[in-house]
Amino acid sequence: MIHLQIAEAGKRYSLKGNHRAALERYRHALHLALQKRANPVFLYHYTECILDALEAAGEAPQALALTERALEEQQDEGGELGRRVRASLLQRRVVLLFTLERTQEADAALTEAAELGGPTLNALQEARRRQLTITPSWLSAIRRQHNKGIISSEALRHADAEAGEVHFMKESACAGS
């Protein structure tokens, strides 16, 4: 699957800190997956990759807008995958609202997501119960501690990343012609 290989190329760029290049590849992978009517798990995964890259690039407002749009689109999705995706998006929304220092909205979103549980939300709930101020650096530390992120060097499929980069560059060259 070419879209999967292109996403792997994006992950390689993310791991190197080149989030703009990663975003290009993730968006292209999502576009191809949509065209091919790929399994929804790919669509959700690429959306998460895009959101991670936006956050890493310091684009929290754009990440929040995409998260909220994904929540609206995903609202009617059922099944276990739908529940897991919704939980992930709700948690991300809470974190992004705190990151953007939109505390009242973040508190309301935290209340909405309370039943989801999980280490990050539990830490946020405890901090708010103790009336602590949530700072972006504290949030980053909590997320690192609980390994929130879907991109890791251990999981990178290097051969797919190489092939994906070749496909991406060929398609980019053709599109530019």
C-alpha positions in Angstrom: 0.0 0.0 0.0 1.6 3.2 -1.2 -0.2 5.4 1.2 1.2 3.4 4.2 4.8 3.7 2.8 4.4 7.5 2.3 3.1 7.8 5.9 6.2 5.9 7.0 8.4 8.4 5.1 6.5 11.1 7.0 7.3 9.4 10.3 11.0 9.4 9.4 10.9 13.1 8.9 9.0 13.6 12.2 11.7 11.7 14.0 14.3 14.0 12.5 12.4 17.0 13.6 11.3 18.1 10.1 7.6 18.4 10.9 6.7 20.4 7.7 8.1 17.7 5.5 6.3 15.1 7.6 3.0 16.9 7.3 3.3 16.9 3.5 3.7 13.2 3.5 1.0 12.5 6.1 -1.5 14.7 4.2 -0.6 13.0 0.9 -1.0 9.5 2.5 -4.4 10.5 3.9 -5.5 11.8 0.5 -4.4 8.5 -1.2 -6.1 6.4 1.5 -9.3 8.3 0.9 -9.1 7.9 -2.8 -8.5 4.1 -2.4 -11.3 3.9 0.2 -8.8 2.3 2.6 -9.8 0.8 5.9 -10.8 3.5 8.4 -8.0 2.5 10.7 -5.6 4.1 8.2 -7.6 7.3 8.0 -7.6 7.6 11.8 -3.9 6.8 12.0 -2.9 9.3 9.4 -5.1 11.9 11.1 -3.3 11.2 14.4 0.1 11.6 12.6 -1.0 14.9 11.1 -2.1 16.1 14.6 1.1 15.0 16.2 3.1 16.8 13.5 1.1 20.0 13.8 1.6 20.0 17.6 5.3 19.4 17.2 5.6 22.2 14.7 4.0 24.6 17.2 0.7 24.8 15.3 -1.6 24.1 18.3 -4.5 26.3 17.0 -4.5 24.4 13.7 -4.2 21.0 15.5 -7.2 22.0 17.7 -9.3 23.0 14.7 -8.5 19.7 13.0 -9.2 17.8 16.2 -12.6 19.4 16.6 -13.5 18.8 12.9 -12.4 15.1 13.3 -14.6 14.8 16.4 -17.6 16.2 14.5 -17.0 13.8 11.6 -16.4 10.8 13.8 -19.4 11.4 16.1 -21.5 8.8 14.5 -18.8 6.1 14.2 -19.6 3.1 16.4 -17.8 0.0 17.4 -14.6 -0.4 19.3 -12.4 1.5 16.9 -14.9 4.4 16.9 -14.8 4.5 20.7 -11.1 4.4 20.8 -10.7 7.1 18.2 -13.2 9.4 19.9 -11.5 8.9 23.3 -8.1 9.8 21.7 -9.5 12.9 20.0 -11.3 14.0 23.2 -8.1 13.7 25.2 -6.1 15.5 22.6 -8.7 18.3 22.6 -8.3 18.7 26.4 -4.6 18.9 26.1 -4.7 21.4 23.2 -7.1 23.7 25.0 -4.8 23.7 28.1 -1.8 24.2 25.8 -3.5 27.3 24.3 -4.3 28.5 27.8 -8.1 28.3 27.1 -8.6 27.2 30.7 -12.4 27.5 31.0 -12.9 25.5 27.8 -10.3 23.0 28.8 -11.9 22.5 32.2 -15.3 21.9 30.5 -13.7 19.5 28.0 -12.0 17.7 30.8 -15.3 17.2 32.6 -16.8 15.9 29.3 -13.9 13.4 28.9 -13.8 12.4 32.6 -15.2 8.9 32.1 -12.5 8.1 29.6 -9.8 7.8 32.3 -6.2 7.1 31.3 -3.0 8.4 32.7 -2.9 11.8 31.0 -6.5 12.7 31.8 -6.2 11.4 35.3 -3.1 13.6 35.9 -5.0 16.6 34.5 -8.0 15.9 36.7 -5.8 15.6 39.8 -4.0 18.8 38.9 -7.2 20.7 38.5 -8.7 19.2 41.7 -5.7 20.6 43.5 -6.2 23.9 41.7 -2.8 23.8 40.0 -2.1 25.8 36.9 -1.5 23.7 33.8 1.4 25.0 31.8 2.6 23.8 28.4 5.8 22.5 29.8 3.9 20.5 32.5 1.7 19.1 29.8 4.7 18.1 27.7 6.2 16.3 30.6 3.0 14.4 31.4 2.6 13.3 27.8 6.2 12.2 27.6 5.9 10.3 30.9 2.9 8.4 29.6 4.4 8.1 26.1 1.6 9.9 24.3 2.5 9.8 20.7 2.2 7.3 17.9 5.6 7.9 16.2 8.7 6.1 17.5 12.0 5.0 16.0 11.4 1.4 17.2 8.1 1.2 15.2 9.4 2.9 12.0 9.5 0.5 9.0 12.6 1.7 7.3 12.1 -0.2 4.0 8.6 1.2 3.7 9.8 4.7 4.5 12.4 4.5 1.7 9.9 3.2 -0.8 7.3 5.8 0.4 9.8 8.7 -0.1 10.5 7.5 -3.7 6.7 7.3 -4.4 6.2 10.7 -2.8 9.0 12.4 -4.8 7.8 10.8 -8.1 4.2 12.0 -7.5 5.4 15.4 -6.4 7.5 15.7 -9.6 4.6 14.6 -11.8 2.2 17.1 -10.0 4.7 19.9 -10.6 5.0 19.2 -14.4 
